[in-house]
Amino acid sequence: MINAKIKKSLSFFCDQYKSKKFALMQGGQTLEVLEPMSNDKYRCAVVDPSLKCVDHGGFEGMKVEIYAEDMDMDNQV
């Protein structure tokens, strides 16, 4: 399993996978990396969203598209 976190200094809105909805991602937000996509993007699932994330459209398990440069990835078994 590959886990990732949004880089600490970042806060941005991102696209929900295959939807026109958006959610706020904040520095330190935990993600589960599901699969690589084109253009250095990854499809990820939101893990334990912050209150601000939930207030701005996010939810547990929400599938989002995140650029690799916006994440710190960590390989785990």
Number of C-alpha atoms within 10 A of each C-alpha: 9 14 19 22 21 23 18 13 9 13 15 12 15 16 15 20 16 9 9 7 13 16 21 19 28 20 15 17 21 23 28 20 23 15 11 15 12 8 8 10 16 19 19 24 23 23 18 15 20 19 10 13 19 15 12 14 15 25 18 14 14 16 22 25 19 24 16 15 11 18 21 15 18 12 9 7 5
